[in-house]
Amino acid sequence: MTLYHAIETLLVPLIVLACAVSVLARYAPRTRERVKAALAGRLGGTPATGWRGRLVRWLAPQAATGCASGCDDGGCNTCGANTANNAANNTANNTASGQDKPAEQVVRFVRKR
C-alpha cells in the first residue's frame, strides 16, 4: 500500500462523514442541539476551564429561533404556516398592522418530457 492509498483510505471516509453530519445538522436541528448539549455536559459543563471550557462554550446550545425552534407547525408562525386560515389571518394582520411579510409561495412540480 502506497502513501497515496493510505491517505485516500482515510480522507474519503472523513469527507463522507463530514457531509453526513452536515445533512443531519440541517434536517434535524433539535437532535443536533441535544447531541451538542450532551457532549458539552460530558466535557465538564460550565465549570470546565482551559480548552475544555472553550469547547463547552462553543458546543453550548444556542437559543433556537425560526424553524429550528420546533414551532414550524404553524403554531407560533415562525416558519410561515401554509394553511388557508393562517394565510388569511396573516394577510389581514399584515394589512392592519402595516408590516410587509413575504406572501405565501406556491410550489409546482412539473414533469420533464
MDTraj code that builds the backbone (N, CA, C; nanometers):
import mdtraj as md
import numpy as np

residues = "MET THR LEU TYR HIS ALA ILE GLU THR LEU LEU VAL PRO LEU ILE VAL LEU ALA CYS ALA VAL SER VAL LEU ALA ARG TYR ALA PRO ARG THR ARG GLU ARG VAL LYS ALA ALA LEU ALA GLY ARG LEU GLY GLY THR PRO ALA THR GLY TRP ARG GLY ARG LEU VAL ARG TRP LEU ALA PRO GLN ALA ALA THR GLY CYS ALA SER GLY CYS ASP ASP GLY GLY CYS ASN THR CYS GLY ALA ASN THR ALA ASN ASN ALA ALA ASN ASN THR ALA ASN ASN THR ALA SER GLY GLN ASP LYS PRO ALA GLU GLN VAL VAL ARG PHE VAL ARG LYS ARG".split()
xyz = np.array([
    [0.0842, -0.1164, 0.0000],
    [0.0000, 0.0000, 0.0000],
    [0.0897, 0.1241, 0.0000],
    [0.0622, 0.2142, -0.0919],
    [0.1425, 0.3354, -0.1027],
    [0.0866, 0.4426, -0.0094],
    [0.1620, 0.5493, 0.0040],
    [0.1186, 0.6605, 0.0875],
    [-0.0091, 0.7229, 0.0313],
    [-0.0189, 0.7295, -0.1013],
    [-0.1390, 0.7844, -0.1655],
    [-0.2629, 0.7045, -0.1259],
    [-0.2532, 0.5718, -0.1309],
    [-0.3671, 0.4880, -0.0960],
    [-0.4031, 0.5001, 0.0524],
    [-0.3029, 0.5139, 0.1367],
    [-0.3296, 0.5291, 0.2791],
    [-0.4035, 0.6602, 0.3070],
    [-0.3585, 0.7684, 0.2443],
    [-0.4249, 0.8982, 0.2627],
    [-0.5653, 0.8937, 0.2047],
    [-0.5793, 0.8322, 0.0879],
    [-0.7105, 0.8217, 0.0246],
    [-0.8057, 0.7385, 0.1106],
    [-0.7564, 0.6336, 0.1708],
    [-0.8384, 0.5472, 0.2545],
    [-0.8872, 0.6218, 0.3784],
    [-0.8095, 0.7151, 0.4286],
    [-0.8507, 0.7938, 0.5444],
    [-0.9330, 0.9164, 0.5059],
    [-0.8974, 0.9805, 0.3953],
    [-0.9597, 1.1067, 0.3578],
    [-1.1018, 1.0912, 0.3054],
    [-1.1278, 0.9921, 0.2222],
    [-1.2610, 0.9751, 0.1639],
    [-1.3665, 0.9476, 0.2716],
    [-1.3439, 0.8561, 0.3653],
    [-1.4452, 0.8378, 0.4708],
    [-1.4656, 0.9626, 0.5571],
    [-1.3607, 1.0415, 0.5799],
    [-1.3763, 1.1646, 0.6566],
    [-1.4633, 1.2659, 0.5820],
    [-1.4475, 1.2743, 0.4510],
    [-1.5306, 1.3649, 0.3707],
    [-1.6753, 1.3189, 0.3740],
    [-1.6979, 1.1890, 0.3583],
    [-1.8341, 1.1348, 0.3619],
    [-1.8970, 1.1584, 0.4996],
    [-1.8215, 1.1392, 0.6052],
    [-1.8723, 1.1631, 0.7406],
    [-1.9073, 1.3107, 0.7616],
    [-1.8214, 1.4003, 0.7142],
    [-1.8495, 1.5437, 0.7277],
    [-1.9764, 1.5816, 0.6524],
    [-1.9957, 1.5268, 0.5346],
    [-2.1175, 1.5551, 0.4576],
    [-2.2407, 1.4997, 0.5280],
    [-2.2306, 1.3808, 0.5846],
    [-2.3437, 1.3213, 0.6556],
    [-2.3799, 1.4039, 0.7791],
    [-2.2807, 1.4508, 0.8519],
    [-2.3059, 1.5343, 0.9690],
    [-2.3703, 1.6662, 0.9272],
    [-2.3248, 1.7224, 0.8165],
    [-2.3820, 1.8477, 0.7668],
    [-2.5288, 1.8308, 0.7300],
    [-2.5619, 1.7228, 0.6613],
    [-2.7014, 1.6974, 0.6233],
    [-2.7859, 1.6728, 0.7476],
    [-2.7357, 1.5959, 0.8411],
    [-2.8087, 1.5701, 0.9646],
    [-2.8320, 1.6993, 1.0428],
    [-2.7322, 1.7858, 1.0482],
    [-2.7465, 1.9116, 1.1205],
    [-2.8508, 2.0011, 1.0552],
    [-2.8593, 1.9951, 0.9241],
    [-2.9565, 2.0807, 0.8554],
    [-3.0990, 2.0299, 0.8715],
    [-3.1182, 1.8993, 0.8612],
    [-3.2534, 1.8451, 0.8618],
    [-3.3002, 1.7940, 0.9977],
    [-3.2134, 1.7917, 1.0964],
    [-3.2524, 1.7514, 1.2316],
    [-3.1884, 1.8468, 1.3325],
    [-3.2289, 1.9741, 1.3322],
    [-3.1615, 2.0718, 1.4189],
    [-3.1807, 2.0470, 1.5679],
    [-3.2974, 1.9967, 1.6086],
    [-3.3186, 1.9717, 1.7522],
    [-3.2321, 1.8560, 1.7990],
    [-3.2182, 1.7538, 1.7168],
    [-3.1309, 1.6415, 1.7512],
    [-2.9869, 1.6889, 1.7606],
    [-2.9452, 1.7749, 1.6667],
    [-2.8096, 1.8296, 1.6691],
    [-2.7844, 1.9038, 1.7994],
    [-2.8805, 1.9868, 1.8417],
    [-2.8625, 2.0634, 1.9647],
    [-2.8593, 1.9726, 2.0877],
    [-2.9398, 1.8658, 2.0873],
    [-2.9370, 1.7712, 2.2007],
    [-2.8026, 1.7000, 2.2096],
    [-2.7482, 1.6610, 2.0951],
    [-2.6181, 1.5929, 2.0941],
    [-2.5088, 1.6890, 2.1410],
    [-2.5132, 1.8138, 2.0941],
    [-2.4141, 1.9121, 2.1367],
    [-2.4230, 1.9368, 2.2869],
    [-2.5453, 1.9452, 2.3407],
    [-2.5610, 1.9675, 2.4838],
    [-2.5085, 1.8489, 2.5642],
    [-2.5356, 1.7284, 2.5173],
    [-2.4860, 1.6095, 2.5872],
    [-2.3336, 1.6044, 2.5850],
    [-2.2740, 1.6377, 2.4707],
    [-2.1285, 1.6380, 2.4603],
    [-2.0676, 1.7452, 2.5502],
    [-2.1304, 1.8625, 2.5560],
    [-2.0819, 1.9694, 2.6440],
    [-2.0906, 1.9259, 2.7899],
    [-2.1964, 1.8553, 2.8267],
    [-2.2094, 1.8059, 2.9632],
    [-2.1036, 1.7036, 2.9984],
    [-2.0710, 1.6173, 2.9033],
    [-1.9678, 1.5163, 2.9291],
    [-1.8290, 1.5774, 2.9407],
    [-1.8085, 1.6936, 2.8769],
    [-1.6780, 1.7595, 2.8847],
    [-1.6593, 1.8376, 3.0143],
    [-1.7609, 1.8440, 3.0973],
    [-1.7462, 1.9102, 3.2263],
    [-1.8448, 2.0211, 3.2498],
    [-1.9244, 2.0552, 3.1514],
    [-2.0253, 2.1599, 3.1690],
    [-1.9634, 2.2975, 3.1855],
    [-2.0377, 2.3879, 3.2448],
    [-1.9918, 2.5263, 3.2582],
    [-1.8714, 2.5446, 3.3494],
    [-1.8464, 2.4578, 3.4509],
    [-1.7274, 2.4790, 3.5340],
    [-1.5959, 2.4411, 3.4660],
    [-1.5992, 2.3833, 3.3473],
    [-1.4767, 2.3417, 3.2795],
    [-1.3892, 2.4630, 3.2490],
    [-1.2587, 2.4434, 3.2543],
    [-1.1641, 2.5523, 3.2280],
    [-1.0714, 2.5129, 3.1137],
    [-0.9970, 2.6113, 3.0664],
    [-0.8991, 2.5856, 2.9610],
    [-0.9650, 2.5514, 2.8278],
    [-0.8996, 2.4617, 2.7548],
    [-0.9518, 2.4252, 2.6226],
    [-1.0864, 2.3558, 2.6328],
    [-1.1077, 2.2826, 2.7423],
    [-1.2382, 2.2171, 2.7596],
    [-1.3480, 2.3199, 2.7816],
    [-1.3187, 2.4243, 2.8546],
    [-1.4156, 2.5311, 2.8779],
    [-1.4520, 2.6021, 2.7476],
    [-1.3512, 2.6295, 2.6642],
    [-1.3787, 2.6926, 2.5352],
    [-1.4628, 2.6018, 2.4475],
    [-1.4333, 2.4730, 2.4490],
    [-1.5104, 2.3774, 2.3690],
    [-1.6535, 2.3655, 2.4207],
    [-1.6709, 2.3678, 2.5529],
    [-1.8056, 2.3615, 2.6114],
    [-1.8855, 2.4854, 2.5729],
    [-1.8219, 2.6032, 2.5800],
    [-1.8932, 2.7257, 2.5402],
    [-1.9293, 2.7236, 2.3923],
    [-1.8433, 2.6666, 2.3093],
    [-1.8707, 2.6568, 2.1656],
    [-1.9848, 2.5586, 2.1394],
    [-1.9904, 2.4497, 2.2159],
    [-2.0929, 2.3476, 2.1972],
    [-2.2238, 2.3806, 2.2681],
    [-2.2230, 2.4772, 2.3580],
    [-2.3426, 2.5086, 2.4366],
    [-2.4604, 2.5379, 2.3442],
    [-2.5771, 2.4838, 2.3767],
    [-2.6946, 2.5072, 2.2921],
    [-2.7279, 2.6560, 2.2865],
    [-2.7593, 2.6999, 2.1659],
    [-2.7971, 2.8395, 2.1461],
    [-2.9482, 2.8475, 2.1421],
    [-3.0005, 2.9635, 2.1723],
    [-3.1453, 2.9827, 2.1690],
    [-3.1943, 2.9620, 2.0267],
    [-3.2853, 2.8673, 2.0092],
    [-3.3367, 2.8364, 1.8768],
    [-3.4381, 2.9409, 1.8343],
    [-3.4264, 2.9831, 1.7099],
    [-3.5223, 3.0767, 1.6530],
    [-3.5649, 3.0252, 1.5171],
    [-3.6747, 3.0720, 1.4705],
    [-3.7209, 3.0338, 1.3376],
    [-3.7625, 2.8889, 1.3325],
    [-3.7301, 2.8243, 1.2240],
    [-3.7734, 2.6867, 1.2026],
    [-3.7058, 2.5891, 1.2985],
    [-3.5909, 2.6244, 1.3537],
    [-3.5217, 2.5349, 1.4455],
    [-3.5847, 2.5341, 1.5835],
    [-3.6808, 2.6226, 1.6070],
    [-3.7394, 2.6326, 1.7393],
    [-3.8431, 2.5244, 1.7668],
    [-3.8813, 2.4493, 1.6654],
    [-3.9810, 2.3455, 1.6841],
    [-4.1218, 2.3955, 1.6661],
    [-4.1379, 2.5213, 1.6274],
    [-4.2703, 2.5801, 1.6082],
    [-4.3091, 2.5825, 1.4617],
    [-4.2502, 2.4977, 1.3809],
    [-4.2742, 2.5033, 1.2380],
    [-4.4065, 2.4403, 1.1965],
    [-4.4919, 2.4053, 1.2908],
    [-4.6230, 2.3515, 1.2570],
    [-4.7253, 2.4627, 1.2382],
    [-4.6830, 2.5865, 1.2460],
    [-4.7730, 2.6995, 1.2287],
    [-4.8274, 2.7505, 1.3607],
    [-4.7943, 2.6834, 1.4701],
    [-4.8459, 2.7242, 1.5996],
    [-4.7940, 2.8590, 1.6445],
    [-4.6718, 2.8901, 1.6125],
    [-4.6196, 3.0199, 1.6535],
    [-4.5785, 3.1041, 1.5337],
    [-4.6157, 3.0613, 1.4142],
    [-4.5941, 3.1373, 1.2909],
    [-4.4490, 3.1740, 1.2659],
    [-4.3539, 3.0912, 1.3041],
    [-4.2142, 3.1234, 1.2785],
    [-4.1705, 3.0824, 1.1398],
    [-4.2347, 2.9832, 1.0843],
    [-4.1932, 2.9353, 0.9526],
    [-4.2969, 2.9629, 0.8457],
    [-4.3965, 3.0408, 0.8744],
    [-4.4977, 3.0733, 0.7752],
    [-4.5896, 2.9548, 0.7512],
    [-4.6987, 2.9505, 0.8215],
    [-4.7929, 2.8402, 0.8065],
    [-4.8517, 2.8421, 0.6660],
    [-4.8805, 2.7244, 0.6133],
    [-4.9295, 2.7184, 0.4768],
    [-5.0763, 2.6776, 0.4691],
    [-5.1472, 2.6908, 0.5772],
    [-5.2890, 2.6589, 0.5730],
    [-5.3671, 2.7810, 0.5282],
    [-5.4853, 2.7592, 0.4748],
    [-5.5647, 2.8694, 0.4203],
    [-5.6080, 2.9662, 0.5307],
    [-5.6477, 2.9137, 0.6472],
    [-5.6921, 3.0013, 0.7568],
    [-5.5790, 3.0894, 0.8061],
    [-5.4611, 3.0305, 0.8260],
    [-5.3487, 3.1091, 0.8750],
    [-5.3039, 3.2103, 0.7703],
    [-5.3105, 3.1725, 0.6421],
    [-5.2722, 3.2661, 0.5368],
    [-5.3683, 3.3840, 0.5333],
    [-5.4983, 3.3583, 0.5508],
    [-5.5965, 3.4666, 0.5520],
    [-5.5754, 3.5555, 0.6743],
    [-5.5479, 3.4940, 0.7887],
    [-5.5228, 3.5722, 0.9103],
    [-5.3969, 3.6562, 0.8964],
    [-5.2910, 3.5973, 0.8379],
    [-5.1669, 3.6717, 0.8196],
    [-5.1873, 3.7892, 0.7256],
    [-5.2653, 3.7694, 0.6187],
    [-5.2919, 3.8777, 0.5246],
    [-5.3680, 3.9900, 0.5933],
    [-5.4688, 3.9535, 0.6726],
    [-5.5470, 4.0542, 0.7448],
    [-5.4590, 4.1273, 0.8460],
    [-5.3726, 4.0546, 0.9152],
    [-5.2850, 4.1171, 1.0139],
    [-5.1828, 4.2076, 0.9472],
    [-5.1315, 4.1657, 0.8311],
    [-5.0308, 4.2459, 0.7613],
    [-5.0891, 4.3780, 0.7145],
    [-5.2104, 4.3746, 0.6605],
    [-5.2693, 4.4988, 0.6123],
    [-5.3084, 4.5885, 0.7281],
    [-5.3509, 4.5294, 0.8400],
    [-5.3933, 4.6088, 0.9547],
    [-5.2734, 4.6716, 1.0258],
    [-5.1649, 4.5967, 1.0395],
    [-5.0506, 4.6472, 1.1139],
    [-4.9492, 4.7170, 1.0253],
    [-4.9610, 4.7024, 0.8931],
    [-4.8692, 4.7693, 0.8023],
    [-4.7366, 4.6979, 0.7866],
    [-4.7216, 4.5776, 0.8403],
    [-4.5968, 4.5038, 0.8253],
    [-4.5949, 4.4366, 0.6898],
    [-4.4770, 4.4342, 0.6272],
    [-4.4628, 4.3693, 0.4975],
    [-4.3943, 4.2343, 0.5160],
    [-4.4725, 4.1304, 0.5347],
    [-4.4198, 3.9951, 0.5445],
    [-4.4308, 3.9319, 0.4070],
    [-4.3401, 3.8410, 0.3731],
    [-4.3472, 3.7788, 0.2414],
    [-4.4753, 3.6972, 0.2264],
    [-4.5311, 3.7017, 0.1071],
    [-4.6529, 3.6264, 0.0790],
    [-4.6203, 3.4788, 0.0660],
    [-4.7210, 3.3975, 0.0795],
    [-4.7049, 3.2534, 0.0673],
    [-4.6692, 3.2198, -0.0769],
    [-4.5729, 3.1314, -0.0950],
    [-4.5304, 3.0937, -0.2287],
    [-4.5832, 2.9556, -0.2614],
    [-4.6267, 2.9377, -0.3842],
    [-4.6789, 2.8100, -0.4298],
    [-4.5673, 2.7356, -0.5014],
    [-4.5503, 2.6085, -0.4676],
    [-4.4502, 2.5253, -0.5316],
    [-4.5214, 2.4321, -0.6276],
    [-4.4782, 2.4324, -0.7521],
    [-4.5384, 2.3454, -0.8527],
    [-4.4346, 2.2497, -0.9046],
    [-4.4705, 2.1213, -0.9092],
    [-4.3829, 2.0197, -0.9634],
    [-4.4254, 1.9920, -1.1069],
    [-4.3303, 2.0005, -1.2001],
    [-4.3600, 1.9815, -1.3410],
    [-4.2765, 1.8647, -1.3919],
    [-4.3412, 1.7735, -1.4606],
    [-4.2724, 1.6569, -1.5155],
    [-4.1933, 1.6976, -1.6392],
    [-4.0680, 1.6543, -1.6470],
    [-3.9870, 1.6798, -1.7655],
    [-4.0277, 1.5827, -1.8747],
    [-4.0294, 1.6284, -1.9955],
    [-4.0668, 1.5408, -2.1081],
    [-3.9493, 1.5102, -2.1952],
])
top = md.Topology()
chain = top.add_chain()
for i, resn in enumerate(residues, 1):
    res = top.add_residue(resn, chain, resSeq=i)
    for name in ("N", "CA", "C"):
        top.add_atom(name, md.element.get_by_symbol(name[0]), res)
traj = md.Trajectory(xyz[None], top)
